[in-house]
Amino acid sequence: MLDAYRSLILPDVQQMLNESDRHGLTAFCKVVHPVVVAEILEELDDAQVWTVLDHADLNLRVEIFEHISLRRQAELVETLDSGRLSELLEQMSADDRVDLLTRMPQDRREDVLRLIAKAERNDIRRLLSYDASSAGAIMTTEYASLPANITVREALDRLRLQAPNSETIYYVYILDENRRLEGLISLREMILARPDAVLWDIMERDVIRMKVTEEREVVAQELARYNFLAVPIVDNDDRLVGIVTHDDALDVVQEEATEDAYLQGAVQPLVDSYEDTPLLTILWKRGIWLVFLSFMALTNARVLDYYSDTSQELTVLILMFLPLVMASGGNAGSQSATLFIRMIALQGGETLDDSLIGQHRPVIARELLVALSLGVILAAMDSLVAWLWFQKSLAEASVIGCTVVCVVIMGTAFGAMLPLILRRLGMDPAIMSNPLIASILDVLAVTIFFQIAIMVL
């Protein structure tokens, strides 16, 4: 649908720009949804984008601009004078403008901040100080708050004044004189309550809240768990410093899923989309992993060279069935790693305690039981095929079967334990990508195959 809009509207917009059709451009900004306008502006050059945006009032201009991709926003503000840029930033939502400022050069950022009102400037600096992976980096400071000792009638009057500067007013946070979070009340509850009811009597006191230093992925998962529209973010003294809304949480979930998908494919995560990422950056992020995986493959070659003095008959048997053994271990390890990485993600990325195995003993034991069962099934099938189809002896077939069982169990153990260990070390479990698991297990499979073959045959 969006591509259809773009193909239909973009030629008209370009014609309006060529003809300097002021009324047409104004109507385009007002009538078309801001998301679609932003998508179409992505196809224009910088001067044309600002020409179109100048035909929208400031609030609409900011709304459209916030829907443009972050990379494109950073390019657009390079050509904007500091005065207009500061005006734009003051009207943007707190989290969006911080994202944009982090993409700007330090000197340019400081020049712009000096032109922004002191209160806004202090708020921006505070948000910029938070770690990029924390709740503070994605929260907004534009929330609705009220004291507890006023009536519903007075609360609604005050809320009308706060609404234009709040990202959401559905949740209203009740604060004391030191801005400590005392409770929460929804707009629905206020509308249904008696006008003379005091907020203290009808507010919810047991409020789910998150620390400003909490990982942003955990905050997003808590929002999804409770089906909240927003969650309050507090400091160590329980003072409300911001809120994380559901749309920001959705962005986090999408970014984390994309990052995990890249890592699972042995690619360093890209900051921008594939189309917007420079060629050299893509070469680096893909090449660094391929070099490491190539090193693992060379290690495998070294293992084969180590066993090169074994008998020719034994070597032929191993080389014939080596792809089968390696595939069994790699596939089993990749399956297990995928399951455990997803399990860790769904658990909210909680930090594991020192009792790593003890904490996950039930699931590890279950996974090993599954591995043993799958290994036996695959071993029986492979042994029969080697004996009946390839006319190998029972001893040779048993070597293949024993190797498959060992490799499947080993692969499953690696796939289950390595993500847990990485998480315990504070690293992303998704680093244990499927190609990396397969490369490690290939080396182990070759070693195990040769050792069992030498012992039995």
Secondary structure as UniProt FT lines:
FT   HELIX           2..18
FT   TURN            19..20
FT   HELIX           22..31
FT   HELIX           34..41
FT   TURN            42..43
FT   HELIX           46..53
FT   TURN            54..55
FT   HELIX           58..67
FT   HELIX           70..77
FT   TURN            78..79
FT   HELIX           82..91
FT   HELIX           94..102
FT   HELIX           106..113
FT   TURN            114..115
FT   HELIX           118..128
FT   TURN            132..133
FT   HELIX           135..138
FT   STRAND          143..146
FT   TURN            148..149
FT   HELIX           152..162
FT   HELIX           163..165
FT   STRAND          168..175
FT   TURN            177..178
FT   STRAND          180..186
FT   HELIX           187..192
FT   TURN            195..196
FT   HELIX           199..202
FT   STRAND          210..211
FT   TURN            212..213
FT   HELIX           216..226
FT   STRAND          230..234
FT   TURN            236..237
FT   STRAND          239..245
FT   HELIX           246..264
FT   TURN            265..266
FT   TURN            274..276
FT   HELIX           279..306
FT   TURN            307..309
FT   HELIX           312..346
FT   TURN            347..348
FT   HELIX           356..359
FT   HELIX           361..388
FT   HELIX           394..424
FT   TURN            425..426
FT   HELIX           429..431
FT   HELIX           434..456
//
